[in-house]
Amino acid sequence: MSTLIRNATVYDGTGAPPQLDTDVSISEERIVNIGQSLPVSGYKNIIDAKGLGLMPGIIDSHTHYDAQVTWDPSLDPSPAHGVTTVIMGNCGFGIAPCRPSDRDLIMRNLTQVEGMDLEALRAGINRDFEDFPEYLDSMDERGVLPNVAAFVGHSALRTYVM
């Protein structure tokens, strides 16, 4: 086993009361055991989490990071709030697919509906893609801190095919 987190206040995500002074053992990126006073031998890392909460990651099912992900792979501030997965492309908005000639129109959609600053979008969006698979590949190549699931925004898709 590689990691033991000791003495944490464990919130299991079910709504049950937290488990105080609980240990969690992890091996090969999987939780192996949860309990109190687990044996401490055989671990590569032992973390004392006394006074800290330990909980499953949070899925933010409605984000508008579609543009931000091209310049901020951390997707700040979500990870600081415990978010481990974001879902983008909500409300039908996104930035891919998009032909170079339609970029300004797609960005203007974001300014009207999401209140984003047009000049910040123009300066910030990394445009090394045109279609949606290239957009996903671009994210993979740059790397993104949280997990990402992305819908194809219907406004960008309609603009692209029409």
C-alpha positions in Angstrom: 0.0 0.0 0.0 1.4 3.4 -0.9 -0.4 6.1 1.2 -2.2 6.2 4.6 -4.1 9.3 5.5 -4.6 9.3 9.3 -7.0 11.0 11.7 -9.1 12.7 9.1 -12.7 13.8 9.4 -14.2 11.7 6.6 -17.2 12.9 4.7 -18.3 10.0 2.5 -20.6 11.9 0.2 -23.8 10.1 1.2 -25.0 12.7 3.6 -24.1 10.6 6.6 -22.5 12.3 9.6 -18.7 12.7 9.2 -16.5 10.0 10.7 -14.0 11.6 13.1 -10.4 10.5 13.4 -10.6 8.1 10.5 -7.8 6.6 8.5 -7.9 5.9 4.7 -5.4 3.7 3.0 -4.8 4.1 -0.7 -2.9 1.8 -3.1 -2.5 2.2 -6.9 -4.8 5.3 -6.8 -7.7 3.4 -5.2 -9.1 3.5 -1.7 -8.4 0.2 -0.1 -9.6 0.6 3.5 -11.4 3.1 5.7 -11.4 2.8 9.4 -10.1 3.9 12.7 -6.5 3.1 13.8 -5.4 1.2 10.7 -1.9 -0.4 10.9 0.8 2.1 9.9 3.5 -0.2 8.6 4.2 -0.7 4.9 3.2 2.7 3.6 5.3 4.9 1.4 3.5 8.0 2.6 1.7 8.7 5.8 -0.2 11.9 6.1 -1.6 13.2 9.4 -4.9 14.9 8.6 -5.9 15.7 12.1 -8.3 18.7 12.0 -8.8 18.3 8.2 -11.8 17.1 6.2 -11.4 14.3 3.6 -14.1 13.8 1.1 -14.8 12.7 -2.5 -14.1 15.2 -5.2 -16.9 17.5 -6.3 -18.4 17.5 -9.8 -19.4 20.9 -11.0 -22.0 20.0 -13.6 -22.6 23.5 -14.9 -19.5 25.6 -15.8 -18.6 28.0 -18.5 -14.8 27.3 -18.6 -14.9 26.7 -22.4 -12.8 29.7 -23.2 -10.8 29.9 -19.9 -9.5 26.3 -20.3 -7.4 27.5 -23.3 -5.4 29.9 -21.1 -5.8 28.6 -17.5 -5.4 24.8 -17.2 -6.0 25.0 -13.5 -9.5 26.4 -14.1 -9.1 28.6 -11.1 -10.9 28.8 -8.6 -12.7 25.5 -8.9 -10.0 23.1 -7.6 -9.5 25.4 -4.5 -13.2 24.6 -3.7 -12.8 20.9 -4.0 -14.0 20.5 -7.6 -12.3 17.6 -9.3 -14.5 17.4 -12.4 -16.0 20.2 -14.5 -18.7 19.9 -17.2 -18.5 22.6 -19.9 -20.5 23.5 -22.9 -23.6 24.3 -20.9 -26.4 26.6 -22.0 -25.5 25.8 -25.6 -22.4 27.9 -25.6 -18.9 27.0 -26.4 -16.0 28.0 -28.6 -15.7 24.9 -30.8 -16.3 24.1 -33.5 -15.5 27.5 -34.9 -14.0 28.7 -38.2 -11.5 31.5 -38.0 -14.0 33.8 -39.7 -16.6 33.2 -37.0 -14.4 33.6 -33.9 -15.6 37.1 -33.2 -19.2 36.1 -33.4 -18.7 33.1 -31.1 -16.9 35.3 -28.6 -19.6 37.9 -28.8 -22.1 35.2 -27.8 -20.2 34.7 -24.6 -20.1 38.4 -23.8 -23.8 38.7 -24.2 -24.9 35.7 -22.3 -22.1 35.1 -19.8 -20.9 38.7 -19.3 -17.4 37.9 -20.4 -15.2 40.7 -21.6 -14.6 40.7 -25.3 -11.1 42.0 -25.2 -10.1 39.5 -22.5 -11.5 36.7 -24.7 -9.7 38.0 -27.8 -6.4 38.2 -25.8 -6.8 35.0 -23.9 -8.3 32.3 -26.1 -5.6 30.0 -27.5 -7.0 29.1 -31.0 -5.0 26.0 -32.0 -8.2 24.2 -33.0 -11.1 24.6 -35.4 -13.3 21.5 -34.9 -14.5 20.0 -31.6 -12.1 16.9 -31.6 -9.2 19.4 -32.2 -10.5 21.4 -29.2 -10.4 18.3 -27.0 -7.0 17.4 -28.3 -5.7 20.9 -27.5 -6.9 20.5 -23.9 -5.2 17.1 -23.6 -1.9 18.5 -25.1 -1.8 21.5 -22.7 -3.1 19.5 -19.7 -6.0 20.4 -17.4 -5.9 20.1 -13.7 -9.5 18.9 -13.0 -11.2 16.2 -15.1 -13.2 17.7 -17.9 -16.4 16.6 -19.7 -17.5 18.9 -22.5 -20.7 19.2 -24.4 -20.6 20.6 -28.0 -22.3 24.0 -27.6 -25.3 24.1 -30.0 -24.7 27.8 -30.8 -21.2 27.1 -32.0 -22.3 24.0 -33.8 -25.2 25.7 -35.6 -22.9 28.6 -36.6 -20.3 26.1 -37.9 -22.7 24.1 -40.1 -24.8 27.0 -41.3 
